[in-house]
């Protein structure tokens, strides 16, 4: 079956021999892909809305997996258990944080997220819940960049949450492109600011300097 690069990247960080909940499963294509491509996994496809779950059930039936993938109408992971891996992809970063902070993570060893924004806040908040960043990927799809972050249960060493230290260590080319694009966008904003916005202009100039220093590590 075909899934987009973002979901494929999420799946690449999922281990075999695990029990998984796909939160906000939408069409359940990721849930189906995981069951078909990972050994010995249990998969729960969950969504807060009936509409997506109807489509999810249709897709699961199409692959004859009604007895293999559990479909659940639920708000995040509230009042649910029976899984050690939580996947949340395609939601705003603050929504991702809210779902995890309001769920039972006692038996959760792995959290894999791909937020649409606020990835720095996601890094910080999830590590504060007792996890460390195990791996990180950056995907560019249809002109947009998406971070995919894997957390494992344990203590996180002190890091700069604003930037991905893992991608920096990998010298990831997509991350270099992303950072270069951030500099360009900031310069465009600076060029449109007048003197009334001196503080914002100064802040963006400092931000660009920090990014330029980071990019030097790629040379």
Buried (B, 14 or more C-beta within 10 A) or exposed (E): EEBBBBBBBBBEBBBEEBBBBBBBBBBBBBBBBBBEBBEEBBBBBBBBEEEBBEBBBEBBEEBEBEEBBBBBEBBBBEEBEEBBBBBBBBBEBBBBBBBBEEBEBEEBBBBBBBBBBBBBBBBBBBBEBEBBBBBBBBBBEEEEBBBBBBBEBEEBEEBEBBBBBBBBEBEBEBBBEBBBEBBEEBEEEBEEBEEEBEEEBEEBEEBBEEBEEBBEEEE
